[in-house]
Amino acid sequence: MKEIKSRVLTLVRKITENSTISENSLLLDEGWIDSLTAVILLDELEVEFSIKMDTDELTHENFNTIENISKLILKQVER
């Protein structure tokens, strides 16, 4: 899980072009990610982790933190 978090954080920082984002940042609530950035992030995550996310998983809760994104990815990888 730690490796997944690290990779997700790296992707989020790259996409947002903001290296100050931390594992504890509230990505949506703090405005780091908007709807366009979320779509780009989703695409990057699917490529990076060789997964395909279901549309019902694209929720505010799932994409608001590095932790929740990582849990979602872990769930997908284990399928």
Secondary structure, DSSP 8 states (H G I E B T S, - for coil): -HHHHHHHHHHHHHHHT-TT--TT--TTTTTS--HHHHHHHHHHHHHHHT----GGG--HHHHSSHHHHHHHHHHHHT-
